[in-house]
């Protein structure tokens, strides 16, 4: 089975306060090699970064969950590390 992940899925994986248990299980399966690596394009990388920035922006409003710029930066660093490691994501052409 081929798995594809959208922007929201990936962005939330790196934010514990937003991550769903099922999504975390899929990520663990990808890390361990139980499922195929998740295809990722350069465009998806940009969209994920933009999503974290939106979470920070909306987090400044009282009715939305809070995400700080520092938390977003940490999520981005973890995401980039996972891309470089090549265990979870498989580069794909647009």
JOUR-V404568 format. One record per run of one state. SS is the DSSP state (h for helix, s for strand, l for the rest). FROM is the first residue (numbers start at 0). TO is the last residue. If there is no record, write none. Layout:
ss=SS from=FROM to=TO
ss=SS from=FROM to=TO
This chain:
ss=l from=0 to=5
ss=h from=6 to=12
ss=l from=13 to=19
ss=h from=20 to=31
ss=l from=32 to=36
ss=s from=37 to=39
ss=l from=40 to=40
ss=h from=41 to=58
ss=l from=59 to=67
ss=h from=68 to=84
ss=l from=85 to=87
ss=s from=88 to=90
ss=l from=91 to=93
